[in-house]
């Protein structure tokens, strides 16, 4: 009975540790950078680079269209107007998905009952400490957005998001792209000024 209780306590503590670790996991990391001495309210219109970085194959991809739709929605929400010709701002974007592998080691304690059978459950010996090794394969995504002053041909703002992709992100890329673009544009200079 004591042996069973100790084992159940050990399993419960490992489960609690796992929940705590997974609870600490957060969404993608977003970072941005803006050029100094730029008044973003001076810009009124935007357009996209003729060949965004996501069109490496020489034709417009679905991913490119998803990015354009999401970025256009954010720019319009910020008060900018889309313009085919002579736009104040030109926008480029890129995404990269790579496969990664992590090897994780979790310390565990085991109790050897077979050799010490003579104790018959009255007491247990000292636990043997080992490590459980687990290999985890996952997809890691990076999104970059460049906002360029068209007249000066100068990068004025850059937004980057990095994070692990969930299965739902891979199954519904349009929504995943819209979500990450929304997170990046929360840091856009004029939006930050409005919330401060």
GUNURO-560730 format. One line per field, with one value per residue (C-alpha): residue number from 1; residue in one letter; chain; z negated, x, y negated. Coordinates in steps of 0.05 Angstrom, whole numbers. Layout:
BEGIN
num = [NUM_...]
residu = [a_...]
chaine = [A_...]
w = [Z_...]
u = [X_...]
v = [Y_...]
END
This chain:
BEGIN
num = [1_2_3_4_5_6_7_8_9_10_11_12_13_14_15_16_17_18_19_20_21_22_23_24_25_26_27_28_29_30_31_32_33_34_35_36_37_38_39_40_41_42_43_44_45_46_47_48_49_50_51_52_53_54_55_56_57_58_59_60_61_62_63_64_65_66_67_68_69_70_71_72_73_74_75_76_77_78_79_80_81_82_83_84_85_86_87_88_89_90_91_92_93_94_95_96_97_98_99_100_101_102_103_104_105_106_107_108_109_110_111_112_113_114_115_116_117_118_119_120_121_122_123_124_125_126_127_128_129_130_131_132_133_134_135_136_137_138_139_140_141_142_143_144_145_146_147_148_149_150_151_152_153_154_155_156_157_158_159_160_161_162_163_164_165_166_167_168_169_170_171_172_173_174_175_176_177_178_179_180_181_182_183_184_185_186_187_188_189_190_191_192_193_194_195_196]
residu = [x_x_x_x_x_x_x_x_x_x_x_x_x_x_x_x_x_x_x_x_x_x_x_x_x_x_x_x_x_x_x_x_x_x_x_x_x_x_x_x_x_x_x_x_x_x_x_x_x_x_x_x_x_x_x_x_x_x_x_x_x_x_x_x_x_x_x_x_x_x_x_x_x_x_x_x_x_x_x_x_x_x_x_x_x_x_x_x_x_x_x_x_x_x_x_x_x_x_x_x_x_x_x_x_x_x_x_x_x_x_x_x_x_x_x_x_x_x_x_x_x_x_x_x_x_x_x_x_x_x_x_x_x_x_x_x_x_x_x_x_x_x_x_x_x_x_x_x_x_x_x_x_x_x_x_x_x_x_x_x_x_x_x_x_x_x_x_x_x_x_x_x_x_x_x_x_x_x_x_x_x_x_x_x_x_x_x_x_x_x_x_x_x_x_x_x]
chaine = [A_A_A_A_A_A_A_A_A_A_A_A_A_A_A_A_A_A_A_A_A_A_A_A_A_A_A_A_A_A_A_A_A_A_A_A_A_A_A_A_A_A_A_A_A_A_A_A_A_A_A_A_A_A_A_A_A_A_A_A_A_A_A_A_A_A_A_A_A_A_A_A_A_A_A_A_A_A_A_A_A_A_A_A_A_A_A_A_A_A_A_A_A_A_A_A_A_A_A_A_A_A_A_A_A_A_A_A_A_A_A_A_A_A_A_A_A_A_A_A_A_A_A_A_A_A_A_A_A_A_A_A_A_A_A_A_A_A_A_A_A_A_A_A_A_A_A_A_A_A_A_A_A_A_A_A_A_A_A_A_A_A_A_A_A_A_A_A_A_A_A_A_A_A_A_A_A_A_A_A_A_A_A_A_A_A_A_A_A_A_A_A_A_A_A_A]
w = [0_-18_47_87_51_64_137_143_108_156_217_192_180_251_280_240_265_337_331_300_357_411_375_381_456_490_560_612_594_629_636_677_695_723_755_712_726_770_763_786_790_850_892_923_974_981_1033_1036_1068_1139_1119_1045_1014_1010_1086_1095_1149_1197_1187_1134_1081_1036_977_1011_1019_946_924_969_943_870_878_918_863_810_852_866_792_780_829_890_960_1012_1075_1139_1159_1120_1052_993_963_996_957_964_923_916_878_863_833_811_777_710_662_587_541_471_409_348_282_255_195_197_142_153_123_155_122_56_55_-16_-42_-21_-19_-91_-67_-4_10_34_103_162_200_276_335_384_452_501_572_597_670_687_737_721_760_772_804_825_847_876_885_932_946_1022_1038_996_1009_934_885_833_793_785_748_734_702_683_652_653_701_675_717_726_755_809_823_829_854_873_801_772_817_799_725_728_771_720_664_702_720_646_643_703_682_694_658_598_597_595_535_494]
u = [0_56_91_28_19_90_84_18_49_108_63_20_82_107_38_36_105_85_22_63_114_60_23_85_87_66_49_98_152_142_195_195_242_227_272_286_254_198_128_85_23_55_45_-24_-20_11_24_63_130_122_152_143_193_140_136_203_176_160_84_36_24_-36_9_24_-50_-63_-8_-33_-104_-83_-33_-84_-135_-86_-62_-133_-149_-91_-120_-77_-107_-85_-56_-34_11_56_43_79_97_117_109_149_140_170_155_198_178_231_229_264_280_290_317_289_311_265_292_252_255_240_232_261_214_236_303_278_217_233_208_138_110_126_177_214_287_317_293_338_344_347_330_274_296_243_254_204_196_159_152_180_157_185_147_180_144_184_152_193_189_178_208_271_276_289_264_224_192_204_162_184_147_177_144_126_70_10_-24_-84_-36_-14_-85_-113_-56_-101_-125_-56_-26_-82_-70_5_-1_-50_0_57_16_-2_69_61_83_16_-23_25_15_-60_-57_-7]
v = [0_-48_-31_-47_-113_-135_-117_-156_-216_-214_-210_-267_-312_-298_-314_-380_-399_-384_-428_-484_-482_-481_-537_-580_-572_-636_-657_-682_-731_-798_-851_-915_-971_-1040_-1092_-1153_-1221_-1193_-1219_-1161_-1204_-1241_-1178_-1169_-1113_-1044_-990_-925_-910_-883_-816_-802_-754_-699_-696_-662_-615_-673_-672_-697_-644_-635_-653_-720_-735_-717_-765_-821_-813_-813_-871_-912_-904_-927_-987_-1009_-1004_-1051_-1102_-1088_-1081_-1031_-1064_-1029_-1087_-1134_-1104_-1136_-1068_-1004_-939_-875_-812_-743_-680_-620_-553_-504_-437_-433_-378_-385_-332_-342_-307_-301_-274_-217_-171_-98_-47_22_74_138_148_120_164_186_119_140_68_51_0_-19_-32_-97_-118_-109_-174_-172_-216_-204_-229_-252_-276_-328_-348_-413_-469_-538_-599_-668_-727_-793_-856_-914_-982_-1026_-1101_-1098_-1166_-1156_-1081_-1074_-1022_-1060_-1002_-928_-877_-806_-749_-682_-621_-549_-531_-492_-439_-486_-539_-491_-468_-539_-584_-642_-651_-638_-692_-741_-728_-738_-801_-829_-816_-849_-910_-921_-949_-996_-1067_-1103_-1048_-1053_-1128_-1120_-1072_-1112]
END
